[in-house]
Amino acid sequence: MGGTLTTTATAATQSGSPAAAPPIIEMRDVVAGSMRDLNTAVVENVNWTVAARDYSVIGGLQGAGKSDFLAMTGGLMPPLSGDYRLFGEQMPIFDEARLPIRLRMGLVFETGQLFNHLTIRENVGLPLRYHKNLSKAAVFDRVGQVLEALELGPFANSTPGALALNWQKRAALARALILEPELLLLDSPVFGLDLRQLNWWLAFMDELWRGHKLLARPVTLVVTTADLRPWRGRAHQFAILRGRRLNVLGAWPQVEAASSELVSELLTLEPGR
């Protein structure tokens, strides 16, 4: 089961009205490679779009290529072939002149990818120090706001290795939010978390999508997961990575109507796994 899904609310407006905004993510016949071997295809023939204010979930078992696909979507490597546009711009974006476009997107890695020699405060503030011409006082104030919102204040001076997995994941989220992205990509954010932490993430992502007070606008979300069940009633669009194909399903009723072979294993795992 596959195909093309455009998740914009309307493909066109009535005559005389402004045209609908272009998709934030638009892929046509894209082939994604592996981070371990850029010449090895892990996902093929992707035709997929994500509109502003979408909340999309990509499901797949371990080894299906979720992390590789999200890394390519995040611009860490180019597609092997096909056309990928982010905010209407050709990807990947590596040149300095177009960096502001790429910074409209945030990426949260499954394992956090924090710098162990830096404190949590320093990790979270790093993008501000690197990309914005802000004073140390301004950076300190902004980082403090984000840490408090994510309940990380008590760990500001700790290094990542001293923290449990759930706090490392929150710190990685804080670092991604510090530049106030319009689009947020999250790789398996609830994997390995207990029920309390799982519920915190689900609630916080709902707030981000609706418009958290930390940010200037609601955030478009793309999340990967090995368990679709927590996202029922939350995400609006679902796709499944299986057999090197991105099978675009649509809303939850389409998930329930999909073939058992495609989705059954993603509906029977333990919560948070």
C-alpha positions in Angstrom: 0.0 0.0 0.0 1.6 3.3 -1.0 0.9 6.5 -2.8 1.1 10.2 -2.5 -0.5 12.2 0.3 -0.9 16.0 0.3 -1.8 17.0 3.9 -2.6 20.6 3.1 -6.1 21.4 4.3 -7.2 22.5 0.8 -5.3 22.1 -2.5 -6.7 25.4 -3.7 -8.9 28.1 -2.4 -11.9 29.5 -4.1 -11.4 32.0 -6.9 -10.3 35.4 -5.7 -8.9 34.0 -2.4 -5.1 33.7 -1.7 -3.5 30.5 -2.8 -2.8 27.9 -0.2 0.7 28.0 1.4 3.2 25.6 -0.2 4.1 22.5 1.8 6.8 22.7 4.4 8.2 19.3 3.3 7.7 18.1 -0.3 9.3 14.9 -1.6 9.0 13.5 -5.1 10.4 10.1 -6.0 13.0 10.5 -3.2 15.5 7.7 -2.4 17.1 8.0 1.1 20.4 6.3 1.9 21.9 5.0 5.1 23.9 7.1 7.5 26.4 4.2 7.7 26.7 3.9 3.9 25.4 6.8 1.9 25.2 4.8 -1.3 22.9 2.1 0.2 19.2 2.9 -0.3 17.0 2.3 2.8 13.8 4.0 1.6 12.8 4.3 -2.0 10.3 6.2 -4.2 9.0 8.5 -1.5 6.2 10.8 -2.5 5.2 12.7 0.6 4.2 16.2 1.7 3.8 17.9 5.1 1.9 21.1 5.4 2.2 23.8 8.1 0.5 22.7 11.3 0.5 19.1 10.4 1.2 16.5 13.1 2.6 13.4 11.3 3.8 10.1 12.6 6.0 7.6 10.8 5.8 4.1 12.2 8.3 1.3 11.6 10.0 -1.6 13.3 13.6 -1.4 14.4 15.8 -1.5 11.3 13.1 -0.2 9.0 15.1 3.0 8.3 13.2 5.5 10.4 16.4 7.2 11.7 18.1 7.3 8.3 14.9 8.7 6.7 14.6 11.4 9.4 18.3 12.3 9.1 17.8 12.8 5.3 14.7 14.9 6.0 16.7 16.9 8.5 19.3 17.7 5.9 22.2 15.7 7.4 22.7 13.9 4.1 21.3 14.4 0.6 18.8 12.1 -1.0 20.3 9.6 -3.4 17.8 10.7 -6.0 14.6 12.5 -6.4 13.5 16.0 -5.5 13.2 17.2 -1.8 12.2 20.7 -0.9 12.0 22.2 2.5 10.1 25.5 2.9 10.2 25.5 -0.9 14.0 25.4 -1.1 16.0 22.5 -2.7 17.5 20.2 -0.1 20.0 19.6 1.3 21.0 23.0 2.4 24.7 23.2 3.2 25.6 26.7 2.0 25.9 29.5 4.5 23.7 31.9 2.6 20.6 29.7 3.0 21.3 28.6 6.5 18.4 30.6 7.9 16.0 28.4 6.0 17.5 25.3 7.5 17.3 26.8 11.0 13.6 27.0 10.7 13.7 23.2 11.4 14.7 21.5 14.6 15.8 17.8 14.9 15.7 15.7 18.1 17.8 12.5 17.8 16.7 9.3 19.5 19.8 9.1 21.7 20.0 12.9 22.3 23.4 13.3 20.8 24.4 15.7 23.5 28.0 16.8 24.2 29.2 15.0 27.3 31.9 17.5 28.1 29.3 20.3 28.3 26.6 20.9 31.0 23.0 20.7 30.1 22.8 24.5 30.1 25.7 24.7 27.7 24.3 22.0 25.5 21.0 23.8 25.2 22.5 27.2 24.7 25.0 26.1 22.0 22.8 26.8 19.0 22.1 30.3 20.3 25.8 31.0 20.8 26.7 29.6 17.4 23.9 31.1 15.2 22.7 34.2 17.0 24.7 37.3 17.9 23.4 37.5 21.4 25.1 38.6 24.6 25.9 36.0 27.2 23.2 37.5 29.5 20.6 37.1 26.8 21.6 33.5 26.1 21.6 32.7 29.8 18.1 34.1 30.2 16.6 32.4 27.2 18.2 29.0 28.1 16.8 29.4 31.6 13.3 29.9 30.3 13.5 26.7 28.1 15.1 24.6 30.9 12.3 25.6 33.3 9.6 24.9 30.8 11.0 21.3 30.4 11.6 20.8 34.1 15.3 20.7 33.5 16.3 23.6 35.8 17.7 21.4 38.6 20.0 19.7 36.1 21.3 22.8 34.4 24.9 22.4 35.7 25.0 18.6 35.3 26.6 16.8 32.4 24.5 14.4 30.2 26.3 11.3 31.5 25.0 12.0 35.0 21.4 12.0 34.0 18.8 9.3 33.3 17.7 8.7 29.7 14.4 10.6 30.1 16.2 13.8 31.2 18.8 13.4 28.4 15.9 13.2 25.9 14.3 16.3 27.3 17.6 18.2 27.1 17.9 17.2 23.4 14.4 18.6 22.9 15.3 21.8 24.7 18.3 22.3 22.5 16.1 21.8 19.4 13.6 24.3 20.7 16.0 27.1 21.6 16.0 28.6 18.1 12.1 28.5 18.0 11.7 26.2 14.9 8.6 26.1 12.8 9.1 22.4 12.0 10.3 19.8 14.6 11.5 16.3 13.6 11.7 13.8 16.5 13.2 10.4 16.2 11.6 7.9 18.5 11.2 10.4 21.3 9.2 8.1 23.6 11.3 4.9 23.1 12.5 3.5 26.4 10.4 5.7 28.6 8.1 4.7 31.4 4.4 5.6 31.3 4.8 8.8 33.3 7.5 10.1 31.0 5.6 8.9 27.9 2.6 11.0 29.0 4.7 14.0 29.6 6.1 13.9 26.1 2.7 13.4 24.5 1.2 16.3 26.5 4.2 18.6 25.7 4.0 17.8 22.0 0.3 18.6 22.0 1.3 22.0 23.5 3.9 22.6 20.8 1.5 21.8 18.1 -1.1 24.1 19.5 1.3 26.9 20.3 3.5 26.7 23.4 4.2 30.0 25.2 7.9 29.4 24.7 7.6 29.8 20.9 6.4 32.5 18.6 4.0 30.1 16.7 2.6 26.6 16.7 5.1 23.9 15.6 4.6 21.4 12.8 5.6 18.0 14.1 7.0 14.8 12.4 7.6 11.9 14.8 8.9 8.4 14.3 7.9 5.5 16.4 7.8 1.7 16.7 4.4 1.8 18.5 1.5 3.7 16.9 -1.0 3.4 19.8 0.1 6.4 21.9 -0.5 8.7 18.9 -4.1 7.7 18.3 -6.2 10.8 18.9 -3.2 13.1 18.7 -1.4 12.9 15.4 -3.4 13.6 12.2 -1.4 11.8 9.6 0.3 8.4 9.6 2.8 6.6 7.4 4.5 3.3 7.7 8.1 2.4 6.7 8.2 -1.2 5.6 10.2 -3.0 2.9 12.0 0.2 1.9 8.7 1.9 1.2 7.0 4.8 2.9 3.4 3.7 2.9 1.3 6.9 3.4 -2.0 6.0 5.1 -3.6 9.2 6.2 -5.6 9.7 9.5 -6.2 7.1 12.1 -9.2 5.4 10.4 -6.9 4.6 7.5 -4.4 3.0 10.0 -7.2 0.8 11.3 -8.2 -0.1 7.7 -4.7 -0.9 6.6 -3.6 -4.5 6.0 -2.7 -6.5 9.1 0.7 -7.2 7.6 1.5 -3.5 7.4 0.4 -2.3 10.8 -0.3 -5.2 13.2 3.2 -5.3 14.8 3.1 -1.5 15.4 -0.1 -1.8 17.4 0.8 -4.6 19.8 4.0 -3.4 21.5 4.4 -2.3 25.1 3.6 1.4 25.7 6.7 3.6 25.1 8.5 1.0 23.1 
